Amino acid sequence: MRKAFLFIVVLLIAISGCTNEIDKVTDNENLPVAPSPATGLSVQIGDNLLTLNWQPVTDAAMYMIYRSDSNDVDFELLDSSVTLSYSDVSVQNGVRYYYQVSSVGVDGIEGDRSRTASGVPGLFSIQIAGGNEFTNKREVSIISVFPNGTSHIMLSNTA
């Protein structure tokens, strides 16, 4: 009997205490908007160095750089930049690294991340099709990095 009485008292308090109503609908037009994703992300390869470059985003105050050592694994925040490039010196030659960049607006809201770009740092390196690991296109751009004094390189393709 005591439990039933206590339940009724708590129920009456809850019902009488929940009479607050919203006076007006919030104006959604004044809410901050996330900036667009960064575009044109590219990776330049060097000896124990990968340099990222991207296009400017309107109203971006800064950019967040994310890195992963696998395209299938969650990207972790690496650093931030107020410029349109970032040099990652904490990489090892011969290891492929994947990057994404997001823009942060002046109000502090972070937008969606860019498409993924990757690169393998090294003393000798070749980058195809803007940093892609593979391509099925007939015409591709090839960027090579070799130390001074290199006299020959050989390129081939496989089916």
Secondary structure, DSSP 8 states (H G I E B T S, - for coil): -HHHHHHHHHHHHHHHH-----SS---GGGS----------EEEEETTEEEEE----TTEEEEEEEEESSTTS--EEEEEESSSEEEE-S--TT--EEEEEEEEETTS-EEEE---EEE---SSEEEETTTBS----SS--EEEE--TT----------
